[in-house]
Amino acid sequence: MSTLSDRPDRAVVGEALPHESAALHVTGAALYTDDLVGRTAGCLHAYPVQAPYARATVTAMRVEPAYAVPGVVRVLTAADVPGVNDAGVKHDEPLFPTEVMFVGHAVAWVLGETLEAARLGAAAVQVDYVEHPALVTVREAIAAEAFQGARPHMERGDVEAGLARSTHVFSGEFEFSGQEHFYLETHCALALVDENGQVFAQSSTQHPSETQEIIAHVLGLPSHAVTVQCLRMGGGFGGKEMQPHGLAAIAALGATLTGRPVRLRLNRTQDLTMTGKRHGFHAQWRVGFDSDGRLQALDATLTADGGWSLDLSEPVLARALCHIDNAYWVPDVRVNGRIAKTNKTSQTAFRGFGGPQGMLVMEDLLGRCAPLLGLDPVELRRRNFYVEGQSTPYGQPVRHPERIVAAWEGVLTTGEVGRRRAEIAAFNASHDDVKRALAVTPVKFGISFNLTAFNQAGALVHVYKDGSVLINHGGTEMGQGLHTKMLQVAATTLGIPLSRVRLAPTRTDKVPNTSATAASSGADLNGGAVKNACEQIKERLTAVAAGRLGVHPNDVRFVDGRVRGLGDAGESVGWDELVGQAYFQRVQLWAAGFYRTEGLHWDSSRMQGSPFKYFAYGVAATEVEVDGFTGAYATRRVDIVHDVGESLSPLVDIGQIEGGFVQGAGWLTLEDLRWDESDRPSRGRLATQAASTYKLPSFSEMPEEFNVSLLEHAHEDGVVYGSKAVGEPPLMLAFSVREALREAAAAFGPAGAAVDLASPATPEAVYWAVESARAQAADEPLARRAGHAHLVVGGKGVEPEQPEPGAPVLEPESERALDSAVSAGARR
């Protein structure tokens, strides 16, 4: 393979092109998995029998009443599984459970001629349960010591010594919520079996190869007897990386037993109550700063709410540990991780994959500690950035840290941050009941799968006799523009117009053993594989062209659909004509491409190594306005500079940055997952089961002014055409929204007020932060009521720690400083 990052002149990559299916999306012509039902004769419909308890044992099941319902064809139970009754890769997710582990857990499935028949049949199934006590919250799991999976530990230096030498030490707790994916297309699968027993499953899945694997082991078949195809998804965000497998297996099992196609599509309530979400976390931490506000030491314990099974909780937690530093150098670090086992849906991948949770802990503590240190939060963050020669706590050198500074300075300049903050100060001084604030936060996000083996991809490229090109690759399209970029990569590599290239749906019988389209690595991995396949074909065509043109093969150039010798002088030949000539010379016109990411090594047992190919950087500045009477707020302006390397497709990348930012703002400020924590019979039930109770970002939450620019001069060596990933990193730019809300709430109090802010920072949470600031303005003597300062972030109401007997308490320089220190958790 030639140098991967070299970009030729007049390349198709780098052009600002619309999404390849944009017209199909907006006209409704784009086909999704469920659209295929109308094209499939004799299709049966599947409907779940869902348990009403958070934890229970199934003692009996009577399916006979379901068969009395007109249109019911089959009831699927564990007795029907010919292979392994498990839908997970960890073998801890029974497809048909006898132990119910969350409200909504499916214990059987009914197949009907119509969806209504299947629904009525599911309602007729009689199930007896013995209910057991359930753990609903992560705090309950911690108290019960209910943990599952690995408990990673990451350490560098001497944390106790680092805290001892620190001028300022703060401690705290922070509990924050998960997030529902709420993709527009709910989970869906359509399976059929041909005359040879070959299973063909259409699935809305980010990981067709793993869907294939799970179907095969449920049915007791080898993988070559199962083909999985994904046309496209109506959104995924990580929620379709692991969760589709069992659903597709149900459809495939039904098709195998009945000999008819089976369609399984969850309605919105089922999707919300049966599938996993972003992991909520609980964090405990201690942090030390020197007299200049530079980080000295961090000691933290992160507990992920994993739900009832492991799913991807272990790698999610590992990435959270690896991203707790965000963009900041901390000399001494110790971070422990654990996974709580609760009676909820099995929490799963979500855009950022643990990175946002780890980074949120750091950004929150910096926002809380800045006023106590007497520092502007912008300055506190800036003076703690990584510099050249420093490494992460897990030992990976931080390359190009100057790009953090470049993006930071770019936002400060283009966003006119200095001028606007002065205007905000004047506005706040003249407005008692409305306050504004502007916060700036950075992002440093590692790109690659945690598991090194997943960093590989394949592609299959066909050049037909007429010169048209068909490409297949292992990545899936969920609206993120991966297919658009792959078309551009192929056209650029072959030197032909984009119109000559078409892309086929993702199928496991075309490109096998693929990794999930996840970890922001879709373009890196599949782009490398597509480029490799195209270069093989191009190399063969180069030999044909050299003979035709009478030049050395090294001097042959493919540009805009014509092939000529170096210098554009002399004879040239059209691409189509050259391909035809190659065919008659019996030259192979197709190739299988492969790519693996080089330079990775990772020891998960020690949490040390270089797990990431590179870091993606970004900076966002967000201005908000808060109403002091209600806590309601508006996002006035957002300015972003983001590093995508040398963009493969700028229009797609800018759209991803905008969308990621808005999704992150939703997680941090609006989307409040609630489970019933009471002792009523409904305990463990998801209370936010629809868009009417689960608040998503809408037009009213969009910033009045939204400026996004790509970092210039950011070519990345060793990556396809010098580009960088864009899928996940922009989500974390939304930390600036939350920090701006904190600062606006604090502006209702005295200068230097530090306030607690729950996550999500809903208007209610912001209101209570405003009230906290007002209490400080009233000079309530909090310090006189405690000799030890302990911060409880998130307003979850735990009792403060008591100081050890005889522990010294150093007095701050003023009563106001001590009042703030106690409310915020400072201990000197």
C-alpha positions in Angstrom: 0.0 0.0 0.0 1.3 3.5 -0.9 1.6 6.1 1.8 -1.9 6.1 3.3 -2.1 9.8 4.0 -0.8 11.1 0.7 -3.5 13.1 -1.1 -3.3 13.6 -4.9 -4.1 16.9 -6.7 -7.7 17.3 -7.9 -8.9 14.7 -5.4 -12.5 13.9 -4.9 -11.9 13.6 -1.2 -12.0 17.0 0.4 -14.9 18.2 -1.8 -18.0 19.4 0.1 -20.5 16.9 -1.2 -24.0 16.2 0.1 -24.7 12.8 1.8 -25.0 10.1 -0.9 -28.5 9.3 0.2 -29.7 12.8 1.0 -32.2 13.0 -1.8 -33.6 9.6 -0.9 -33.9 10.5 2.8 -35.8 13.7 2.2 -38.1 12.3 -0.4 -38.9 9.1 1.6 -37.5 6.9 -1.1 -34.6 5.5 1.1 -35.3 1.9 2.1 -34.8 0.7 5.7 -35.2 -2.8 7.1 -38.9 -2.5 7.9 -39.7 -1.1 4.4 -38.7 -4.6 3.0 -41.7 -6.2 4.7 -44.0 -5.0 2.0 -41.8 -6.6 -0.6 -41.7 -10.0 1.2 -44.7 -12.3 0.7 -46.2 -14.3 3.6 -44.3 -12.5 6.4 -45.1 -13.3 10.0 -44.8 -10.7 12.7 -43.2 -11.1 16.1 -44.3 -9.6 19.4 -42.8 -10.0 22.9 -44.2 -11.3 26.1 -42.8 -8.9 28.6 -42.3 -9.4 32.3 -43.8 -6.8 34.7 -41.2 -7.2 37.4 -37.7 -5.8 37.8 -36.5 -9.2 39.2 -38.3 -12.5 39.3 -38.2 -16.2 38.5 -40.5 -17.7 35.9 -42.1 -20.7 37.6 -44.6 -21.6 34.8 -45.6 -20.5 31.4 -48.8 -21.5 29.5 -48.7 -20.7 25.9 -51.8 -22.7 24.8 -54.2 -19.7 25.2 -52.2 -17.8 22.6 -53.0 -20.4 20.0 -56.7 -19.7 20.5 -56.2 -16.2 19.2 -57.0 -16.0 15.5 -53.9 -15.5 13.4 -51.3 -16.8 15.9 -48.9 -19.2 14.2 -46.2 -20.0 16.8 -45.1 -19.1 20.3 -41.3 -19.2 20.6 -39.8 -20.3 23.9 -36.5 -21.6 25.2 -37.5 -25.2 24.2 -37.4 -24.1 20.6 -33.8 -23.1 20.5 -31.7 -25.7 18.7 -28.4 -24.1 19.6 -27.3 -21.9 22.5 -30.0 -20.0 24.3 -28.0 -16.8 24.6 -28.0 -13.5 22.8 -24.7 -12.0 24.1 -21.1 -12.4 23.5 -20.4 -12.7 27.2 -22.9 -15.6 27.5 -24.8 -13.8 30.2 -27.9 -12.8 28.3 -30.4 -15.7 27.9 -32.5 -15.2 24.8 -35.4 -16.8 26.6 -34.7 -16.2 30.3 -36.1 -18.0 33.3 -34.8 -15.3 35.6 -36.3 -11.9 34.8 -33.8 -9.1 35.3 -35.7 -5.9 34.4 -39.2 -4.6 33.8 -40.0 -5.4 30.2 -37.7 -8.4 29.9 -39.0 -10.6 27.1 -39.6 -14.2 28.2 -41.3 -15.5 25.0 -42.2 -14.2 21.5 -45.4 -14.7 19.6 -45.6 -15.0 15.8 -48.7 -13.9 14.1 -50.1 -13.4 10.6 -50.5 -9.7 11.5 -48.9 -7.6 14.2 -52.2 -7.3 16.0 -52.7 -11.0 16.1 -49.2 -11.4 17.5 -49.9 -8.7 20.1 -53.1 -10.3 21.2 -51.4 -13.7 21.3 -48.6 -12.3 23.6 -51.3 -10.9 25.9 -52.9 -14.3 26.1 -49.7 -16.1 27.2 -49.9 -16.9 30.9 -46.7 -16.6 33.0 -46.3 -17.2 36.7 -43.5 -15.3 38.5 -42.0 -15.3 41.9 -40.8 -11.7 42.5 -37.5 -11.0 44.2 -35.9 -7.8 45.7 -34.4 -5.6 43.0 -31.6 -3.1 42.8 -32.7 -0.1 40.8 -30.1 2.6 41.5 -26.3 2.5 41.3 -26.2 3.6 44.9 -28.2 0.6 45.9 -25.8 -1.6 44.0 -22.8 0.0 45.6 -24.3 -0.5 49.1 -25.1 -4.1 48.3 -21.6 -4.6 46.7 -23.4 -5.9 43.6 -20.7 -5.7 40.9 -20.0 -7.6 37.7 -17.1 -7.9 35.3 -13.6 -6.5 35.5 -12.5 -3.9 38.0 -9.8 -1.9 36.1 -7.1 0.1 37.9 -5.0 2.8 36.3 -2.2 4.5 38.1 0.8 6.7 37.5 3.1 8.3 40.1 2.3 8.6 43.8 -1.1 10.1 44.3 -0.8 10.4 48.1 2.4 12.3 47.8 0.9 14.5 45.0 -2.1 15.4 47.2 0.3 16.1 50.2 2.3 18.6 48.2 -0.8 20.3 46.8 -1.7 23.7 48.1 -5.4 23.1 47.6 -7.2 19.7 47.9 -10.8 19.2 47.0 -13.0 16.0 47.3 -16.4 15.2 46.0 -19.0 12.8 44.6 -20.8 13.1 41.4 -23.7 11.0 40.0 -24.9 11.6 36.5 -27.5 10.0 34.3 -27.4 7.9 31.2 -29.0 8.7 27.9 -31.5 7.1 25.6 -30.4 6.7 22.0 -33.8 7.6 20.6 -32.8 6.8 17.0 -35.6 7.6 14.6 -35.7 3.9 13.4 -36.4 1.5 16.2 -34.8 -2.0 16.2 -35.9 -4.1 13.3 -35.0 -7.4 11.7 -36.4 -9.5 8.8 -35.3 -13.1 8.4 -36.0 -15.8 5.9 -34.6 -19.2 5.0 -34.0 -20.5 1.5 -34.5 -24.0 0.1 -30.9 -24.9 1.2 -31.5 -23.9 4.8 -29.4 -20.7 4.3 -30.6 -18.0 6.7 -30.7 -14.5 5.3 -31.3 -11.7 7.9 -31.8 -8.1 7.1 -31.0 -6.2 10.3 -30.7 -2.6 11.5 -27.3 -3.4 13.0 -24.0 -1.6 13.4 -22.2 -4.9 13.6 -23.4 -7.4 10.9 -20.7 -9.9 11.6 -21.6 -10.2 15.2 -25.3 -10.4 14.4 -24.3 -13.2 12.1 -22.4 -14.9 14.8 -25.2 -14.7 17.4 -27.8 -16.0 14.9 -25.5 -18.9 14.0 -24.9 -20.0 17.6 -28.6 -19.7 18.5 -29.6 -21.8 15.6 -26.6 -24.2 16.0 -25.3 -23.4 12.6 -21.8 -22.5 11.2 -21.4 -18.9 10.2 -21.3 -19.6 6.5 -25.0 -20.7 6.8 -26.0 -17.2 7.9 -25.9 -14.0 5.9 -26.7 -10.7 7.4 -27.3 -7.5 5.4 -27.7 -3.9 6.6 -29.1 -1.5 4.0 -28.9 1.5 6.2 -30.0 2.6 9.7 -32.2 5.4 10.7 -29.7 6.3 13.4 -27.6 4.1 15.7 -25.3 6.1 18.0 -24.0 2.8 19.5 -27.4 1.5 20.4 -27.3 -0.9 17.5 -23.8 -2.3 18.1 -24.8 -5.1 20.4 -28.5 -4.9 21.0 -29.8 -6.0 17.6 -28.2 -9.5 17.7 -30.8 -11.2 19.9 -33.7 -9.6 18.1 -32.4 -10.8 14.7 -31.9 -14.2 16.3 -35.6 -14.3 17.3 -36.6 -13.5 13.7 -34.2 -16.1 12.3 -35.4 -18.7 14.8 -39.0 -18.0 13.8 -38.2 -18.3 10.1 -36.4 -21.5 10.6 -39.2 -23.1 12.6 -42.1 -21.9 10.4 -40.5 -21.8 7.0 -41.9 -18.3 6.5 -40.2 -14.9 6.7 -40.4 -13.3 10.1 -40.4 -9.6 10.8 -39.5 -8.2 14.2 -39.8 -4.5 14.8 -40.0 -2.9 18.2 -42.4 -0.1 18.7 -41.1 3.0 20.5 -42.2 1.9 24.0 -40.7 -1.5 23.6 -37.5 -0.1 22.2 -37.2 2.2 25.2 -38.1 -0.5 27.8 -36.1 -3.4 26.3 -32.9 -2.0 25.0 -29.8 -0.5 26.7 -28.8 3.2 27.1 -25.7 5.2 27.9 -24.2 4.1 31.2 -25.0 6.4 34.1 -22.0 6.8 36.4 -21.2 7.5 40.1 -17.8 9.1 40.8 -15.9 9.8 43.9 -12.8 11.9 43.7 -10.0 13.8 45.4 -8.0 16.4 43.4 -5.0 18.6 44.3 -3.8 21.9 42.8 -0.7 23.9 43.4 -0.8 27.6 44.3 -1.0 28.5 40.6 -4.0 26.3 39.9 -2.1 23.5 38.2 -3.3 20.0 38.7 -1.0 17.9 40.9 -2.9 14.7 41.7 -6.2 12.9 41.0 -7.7 10.0 42.9 -11.0 8.7 41.6 -13.3 5.8 41.7 -15.8 5.5 38.8 -18.8 3.1 39.1 -20.7 2.5 35.9 -24.3 1.4 36.0 -24.1 -1.7 33.8 -27.7 -2.9 34.1 -28.5 -6.6 34.3 -25.7 -8.0 32.1 -22.2 -7.0 30.9 -22.8 -6.2 27.2 -20.1 -3.6 26.5 -19.8 -2.3 30.0 -16.2 -3.4 30.5 -14.7 -1.6 27.5 -17.0 1.4 28.2 -15.6 1.6 31.7 -12.0 1.2 30.4 -12.4 4.1 28.0 -13.9 6.2 30.8 -10.8 5.7 32.8 -8.6 6.5 29.8 -10.4 9.8 29.2 -10.7 11.1 32.7 -7.7 13.4 32.0 -9.4 14.9 28.9 -6.9 17.6 27.7 -5.1 18.1 30.9 -1.8 17.0 32.4 -2.0 15.4 35.9 1.3 14.2 37.2 0.0 11.7 39.8 -3.2 9.7 39.0 -5.0 6.8 40.5 -8.4 5.7 39.0 -10.4 2.6 40.0 -13.3 1.4 38.0 -16.2 -1.0 38.7 -19.5 -2.0 37.1 -22.7 -2.0 39.2 -25.2 -4.8 38.5 -28.7 -3.3 38.6 -32.1 -4.5 37.5 -32.4 -2.3 34.4 -31.9 -2.8 30.7 -28.3 -3.9 29.9 -26.6 -0.5 29.3 -24.6 -0.4 26.2 -22.5 1.6 23.7 -23.4 5.2 23.1 -21.6 7.8 21.1 -18.4 8.5 23.0 -18.4 5.0 24.6 -17.4 6.0 28.1 -15.2 8.8 27.1 -17.9 11.5 27.8 -18.5 10.0 31.3 -14.8 10.1 32.2 -14.2 13.6 30.8 -17.4 14.9 32.5 -15.9 14.1 35.9 -12.8 16.2 35.1 -14.7 19.1 33.5 -17.2 19.2 36.4 -14.5 19.3 39.1 -12.6 22.0 37.2 -15.8 24.1 37.0 -16.5 23.6 40.7 -13.0 24.3 41.8 -12.1 27.3 39.7 -14.0 29.9 41.9 -12.4 28.4 45.0 -9.0 28.8 43.5 -9.8 32.4 42.6 -9.3 31.6 38.9 -11.3 32.3 35.8 -12.4 28.8 34.6 -11.1 29.7 31.1 -7.7 30.4 32.5 -7.7 27.3 34.8 -8.4 25.0 31.9 -5.8 26.7 29.6 -2.9 26.5 32.1 -3.4 22.8 32.6 -3.3 21.7 28.9 -0.9 18.9 27.8 2.3 20.1 26.2 4.8 18.3 24.0 6.6 15.4 25.6 3.9 14.6 28.1 2.0 11.3 28.2 -1.4 10.1 29.4 -1.9 8.3 32.7 -1.9 5.0 30.7 1.4 5.8 29.1 0.5 7.0 25.5 2.4 10.1 24.3 0.1 13.0 23.5 1.0 13.9 19.9 0.2 17.3 18.5 -0.9 18.9 21.8 -0.3 22.3 20.1 -3.5 21.6 18.2 -5.4 21.9 21.5 -4.0 25.4 21.8 -4.6 26.2 18.2 -8.2 25.3 18.4 -8.5 27.1 21.8 -7.0 30.3 20.4 -9.1 29.9 17.3 -12.3 29.8 19.3 -11.3 32.7 21.5 -10.5 34.8 18.4 -13.3 34.0 16.0 -15.8 33.8 18.9 -14.7 37.2 20.2 -14.7 35.6 23.7 -12.9 38.5 25.4 -15.2 41.2 24.2 -18.4 39.2 24.8 -17.4 38.2 28.3 -16.9 41.9 29.1 -20.4 42.6 27.7 -21.8 39.7 29.7 -20.3 41.1 32.9 -22.0 44.4 32.2 -25.3 42.7 31.4 -25.2 40.7 34.6 -24.4 43.8 36.7 -27.5 45.5 35.4 -29.9 42.5 35.5 -31.0 41.0 38.8 -33.3 38.3 37.5 -31.6 37.1 34.3 -27.9 36.2 34.0 -25.6 35.2 31.1 -22.4 33.3 31.0 -19.9 32.1 28.4 -17.8 29.0 29.0 -15.0 27.4 26.9 -14.1 23.7 27.1 -11.7 21.5 25.2 -11.8 17.9 24.0 -9.1 15.3 23.5 -10.5 12.0 22.4 -8.6 8.8 21.5 -9.5 7.1 18.2 -9.4 3.3 17.8 -11.2 0.4 19.4 -10.0 -0.5 23.0 -9.5 -4.1 21.8 -6.7 -4.0 19.4 -8.0 -6.9 17.3 -11.1 -4.9 16.3 -8.9 -2.4 14.5 -9.1 -4.1 11.1 -11.4 -3.9 8.1 -12.0 -5.3 4.7 -13.4 -4.2 1.3 -14.3 -5.7 -2.0 -14.0 -3.6 -5.2 -15.3 -4.6 -8.6 -14.4 -2.8 -11.8 -16.8 -4.0 -14.6 -15.9 -4.1 -18.3 -17.7 -0.8 -19.0 -15.5 1.0 -16.5 -18.2 1.3 -13.8 -17.1 0.5 -10.2 -18.9 -1.2 -7.4 -17.5 -1.1 -3.8 -18.4 -3.2 -0.8 -16.9 -2.5 2.6 -17.6 -3.8 6.1 -18.9 -0.5 7.6 -22.5 0.3 8.0 -24.4 3.5 7.2 -26.5 5.1 10.0 -26.8 8.5 8.6 -23.2 9.6 9.5 -22.0 9.7 5.9 -19.6 6.8 5.9 -20.7 5.6 2.5 -20.3 9.1 1.1 -16.7 9.2 2.3 -16.0 5.7 0.9 -17.3 6.7 -2.5 -14.9 9.7 -2.4 -12.0 7.5 -1.3 -12.6 5.0 -4.2 -13.0 7.8 -6.8 -9.8 9.5 -5.6 -7.7 6.4 -5.5 -8.8 5.3 -9.0 -8.7 8.8 -10.4 -12.2 8.7 -11.8 -15.3 10.9 -11.4 -17.6 10.1 -8.5 -20.4 9.3 -10.9 -18.6 6.1 -12.0 -18.7 4.6 -8.5 -21.6 2.9 -6.8 -21.7 1.4 -3.3 -23.5 -1.9 -2.4 -25.2 -2.7 0.9 -23.1 -4.1 3.7 -23.3 -7.9 3.7 -21.4 -10.6 5.6 -21.0 -12.8 2.5 -19.1 -10.0 0.7 -16.8 -8.8 3.4 -16.4 -11.2 6.4 -15.3 -10.9 10.0 -15.8 -7.1 10.1 -15.7 -5.0 13.3 -18.6 -2.9 14.3 -19.1 0.5 12.8 -18.2 2.2 16.0 -15.3 3.9 17.9 -15.4 6.7 15.3 -13.2 4.4 13.3 -15.5 3.7 10.3 -13.8 6.0 7.8 -10.2 5.2 9.1 -10.6 1.4 8.9 -12.9 1.0 5.9 -11.3 3.8 4.0 -7.9 2.1 4.4 -9.4 -1.2 3.1 -11.2 0.5 0.1 -8.0 2.4 -0.8 -6.0 -0.8 -0.6 -8.4 -2.7 -2.9 -8.5 0.2 -5.4 -4.7 0.4 -5.4 -4.4 -3.3 -6.3 -6.6 -2.8 -9.3 -4.9 0.5 -10.2 -1.5 -1.2 -10.1 -2.7 -3.8 -12.6 -4.2 -1.1 -14.8 -1.0 0.9 -14.6 0.9 -1.9 -16.3 -1.6 -2.0 -19.1 -1.5 1.8 -19.5 2.3 1.9 -19.5 2.4 -0.5 -22.4 -0.4 1.4 -24.2 1.2 4.8 -23.7 4.9 3.7 -24.0 5.9 5.2 -20.7 7.4 3.8 -17.5 4.7 2.5 -15.0 6.0 5.0 -12.4 5.0 7.8 -14.8 1.4 6.8 -15.3 -1.2 9.1 -13.8 -5.0 8.6 -13.4 -6.8 11.9 -13.3 -10.5 12.7 -13.9 -11.2 9.6 -15.7 -8.3 9.7 -18.1 -4.9 8.0 -18.0 -1.8 9.7 -19.3 2.0 9.9 -18.8 3.7 12.2 -16.4 3.4 15.9 -17.4 0.0 15.7 -19.2 1.9 15.5 -22.5 1.4 13.1 -25.4 -1.3 10.4 -25.8 -3.9 9.7 -23.1 -6.5 7.0 -22.8 -10.0 7.1 -21.2 -10.6 5.1 -18.1 -13.4 3.0 -19.8 -11.3 2.2 -22.8 -8.3 1.2 -20.6 -10.5 -1.1 -18.5 -11.9 -2.7 -21.6 -8.4 -3.3 -22.9 -7.3 -4.8 -19.6 -10.2 -7.2 -19.7 -9.2 -8.5 -23.1 -5.7 -9.0 -21.7 -7.2 -11.1 -19.0 -6.2 -8.7 -16.2 -8.0 -9.1 -12.9 -10.4 -6.2 -12.4 -11.5 -6.9 -8.8 -9.7 -7.0 -5.5 -10.3 -7.7 -1.9 -8.7 -4.9 0.3 -7.6 -5.1 3.9 -6.4 -2.6 6.5 -5.3 -2.9 10.0 -4.3 0.0 12.2 -0.6 0.0 12.9 1.2 1.1 16.1 -1.3 0.0 18.7 -0.5 -2.0 21.8 -2.6 -2.3 25.0 -2.3 -4.3 28.2 -5.8 -4.2 29.6 -4.7 -6.0 32.8 -2.3 -3.1 33.6 -4.3 -0.4 31.8 -1.0 0.6 30.1 0.0 1.1 26.4 -0.9 3.0 23.3 -4.5 2.0 22.5 -5.2 4.9 20.2 -4.0 5.7 16.7 -4.2 9.4 17.4 -6.2 12.0 19.4 -8.9 14.2 17.9 -9.1 17.7 19.4 -11.7 20.3 19.6 -12.8 23.4 21.5 -16.3 25.0 22.0 -17.4 28.3 23.5 -21.1 28.5 24.5 -23.1 31.5 25.7 -26.3 30.9 27.7 -28.9 33.0 29.4 -30.7 31.8 32.6 -34.0 33.0 34.0 -33.6 33.3 37.8 -37.3 32.7 38.5 -37.6 29.3 36.7 -34.2 28.1 35.8 -35.2 28.1 32.2 -32.4 28.9 29.8 -31.5 29.6 26.2 -28.3 28.9 24.3 -27.5 32.1 22.6 -24.4 31.3 20.7 -22.0 28.4 20.0 -18.5 28.7 18.4 -16.6 25.5 17.6 -13.2 24.8 16.1 -12.7 21.1 15.6 -9.8 19.0 14.4 -10.8 16.4 11.7 -7.4 16.3 10.2 -7.6 17.0 6.5 -11.3 16.4 5.9 -12.5 13.6 3.6 -15.9 15.3 3.2 -16.2 18.7 4.8 -20.0 19.0 4.5 -20.5 15.7 6.2 -18.0 16.5 8.9 -19.5 19.8 9.8 -22.9 18.1 10.0 -21.5 15.5 12.3 -19.9 18.2 14.5 -23.2 20.0 14.8 -25.2 16.9 15.4 -22.8 15.5 18.0 -22.8 18.8 19.9 -26.6 18.9 20.0 -26.8 15.3 21.2 -24.2 16.0 23.9 -26.1 19.0 25.0 -29.2 16.9 25.2 -27.5 14.4 27.5 -26.1 17.1 29.7 -29.1 19.4 30.0 -32.4 17.8 29.0 -32.5 14.0 28.7 -33.5 12.8 32.2 -33.9 9.0 32.4 -36.1 8.0 35.3 -36.8 4.6 36.8 -39.4 4.0 39.5 -37.3 3.7 42.7 -40.3 3.3 45.0 -41.4 0.2 46.8 -44.7 0.0 44.8 -45.4 -2.9 42.4 -44.1 -0.7 39.6 -40.6 -0.6 41.1 -37.9 -0.7 38.4 -40.3 0.5 35.6 -38.8 3.0 33.2 -41.0 6.1 33.7 -39.7 8.0 30.7 -41.1 5.7 28.0 -41.9 8.1 25.2 -41.0 11.5 23.8 -43.8 13.0 25.9 -41.9 12.2 29.1 -38.3 12.0 27.8 -37.2 15.5 26.6 -35.1 15.5 23.4 -33.4 18.6 21.9 -35.6 20.3 19.4 -35.5 23.6 17.4 -36.2 25.6 20.6 -32.9 24.3 22.1 -30.8 25.2 19.1 -28.4 28.1 19.6 -29.4 31.4 18.0 -26.0 31.5 16.4 -24.0 28.3 15.6 -20.5 28.7 14.1 -18.5 25.6 13.2 -15.1 25.6 11.6 -12.5 22.9 10.9 -9.0 23.3 12.3 -6.7 24.3 9.5 -3.3 22.8 8.7 -4.2 19.6 10.5 -3.1 16.8 8.1 -2.7 13.6 10.0 0.1 11.2 8.9 -0.7 7.5 8.7 -4.5 7.9 8.2 -6.5 7.6 5.0 -5.8 10.8 3.0 -4.7 12.7 6.1 -8.2 12.7 7.7 -9.3 12.2 11.3 -12.4 10.6 12.8 -15.4 12.9 13.5 -18.2 10.7 14.8 -17.8 10.8 18.6 -15.5 13.6 19.7 -17.9 16.5 18.9 -20.4 15.2 21.5 -18.1 16.2 24.3 -17.9 19.8 23.0 -21.2 20.2 24.8 -19.5 20.3 28.1 -19.3 24.0 27.4 -23.1 24.3 27.6 -23.2 22.8 31.1 -20.3 24.8 32.3 -21.9 28.0 31.0 -25.1 27.1 32.9 -23.1 26.6 36.0 -21.4 30.0 35.6 -24.7 31.8 34.9 -26.3 30.2 38.0 -23.3 31.3 40.1 -23.7 34.8 38.8 -26.8 35.1 40.9 -24.5 34.9 44.0 -21.5 36.8 45.2 -18.3 37.1 43.2 -16.4 33.8 43.4 -19.5 31.8 44.2 -19.2 28.1 43.5 -22.4 26.1 42.8 -23.4 22.5 42.5 -25.1 21.5 39.3 -26.9 18.2 38.7 -26.6 16.3 35.5 -28.7 16.5 33.4 -28.8 20.3 34.1 -32.5 20.6 33.5 -34.3 23.9 34.3 -35.2 22.5 37.7 -31.5 21.6 38.4 -30.4 25.1 37.2 -33.0 26.7 39.4 -31.6 24.9 42.5 -28.1 26.0 41.5 -29.4 29.6 41.3 -31.0 29.2 44.7 -27.6 27.9 46.1 -25.9 31.0 44.7 -28.5 33.3 46.2 -28.0 31.6 49.6 -24.3 32.5 49.3 -25.2 36.0 48.5 -27.2 36.1 51.7 -24.0 35.1 53.4 -25.4 32.0 55.1 -22.5 30.9 57.4 -22.2 27.4 56.1 -18.6 27.1 57.3 -19.6 27.4 60.9 -21.6 24.1 60.6 -18.8 21.9 59.4 -15.2 21.3 60.2 -14.6 19.2 57.1 -15.5 20.2 53.6 -17.0 17.6 51.3 -18.6 18.2 47.9 -21.7 16.3 46.8 -22.1 17.0 43.1 -25.4 16.3 41.5 -27.6 17.0 44.5 -28.1 13.4 45.4 -28.2 14.1 49.1 -25.7 11.9 50.8 -24.3 12.6 54.2 -21.0 14.5 54.4 -18.0 12.6 55.4 -16.7 13.3 58.9 -13.1 14.3 59.5 -10.8 11.8 61.1 -10.3 12.4 64.8 -7.6 14.9 65.3 -7.3 15.7 61.6 -6.1 19.3 61.1 -8.4 21.8 59.4 -6.5 24.7 58.0 -8.4 28.0 57.9 -8.8 29.8 54.6 -7.9 33.4 54.3 -11.4 34.8 54.9 -14.8 33.7 56.2 -16.3 34.0 52.7 -13.6 31.8 51.3 -14.4 29.2 54.0 -18.1 29.4 53.3 -17.5 28.8 49.7 -15.0 26.0 50.4 -17.4 24.1 52.6 -20.2 24.4 50.1 -17.9 23.3 47.3 -15.8 20.8 49.0 -12.4 22.5 49.4 -10.0 21.1 51.9 -6.6 22.8 52.3 
